[in-house]
């Protein structure tokens, strides 16, 4: 397999893993009442409900819904 094809395969695999993880989080959030319920039990950043990525914890301990998006947790010390 060529190096370029191997790199494309690795990128595709990474995307599948992220998509699967995001789907599991979405199912879990749906089962417990959605993002508002998540923030009832976790300290979320003020713009959590505006996010459209995966859920990640910021370096300061707060949670963001912008994982995988450039600038996620930028005002919170970056992604943990």
TASUL-V442268 format. One record per backbone hydrogen bond with DSSP energy under -0.5 kcal/mol. NH is the residue of the N-H (numbers start at 1). CO is the residue of the C=O. Records with the same first field share a line. If there is no record, write none. Layout:
BEGIN
NH = CO + CO
END
This chain:
BEGIN
6 = 2
7 = 3
8 = 4
9 = 5
10 = 6
11 = 7
12 = 8
13 = 9
14 = 10
15 = 11
16 = 12
17 = 13
18 = 14
19 = 15
20 = 16
21 = 17
22 = 18
23 = 19
24 = 20
25 = 21
26 = 22
27 = 23
28 = 24
29 = 25
30 = 26
31 = 27
32 = 28
33 = 30
34 = 29
37 = 34
38 = 34
39 = 35
40 = 36
41 = 37 + 38
42 = 38
44 = 42
45 = 63
48 = 45
50 = 47
51 = 47 + 48
53 = 65
54 = 67
56 = 54 + 64
58 = 62
59 = 78
60 = 76
61 = 58
63 = 43
64 = 56
67 = 54
69 = 66
72 = 69
74 = 71
76 = 73
78 = 73
80 = 57
END
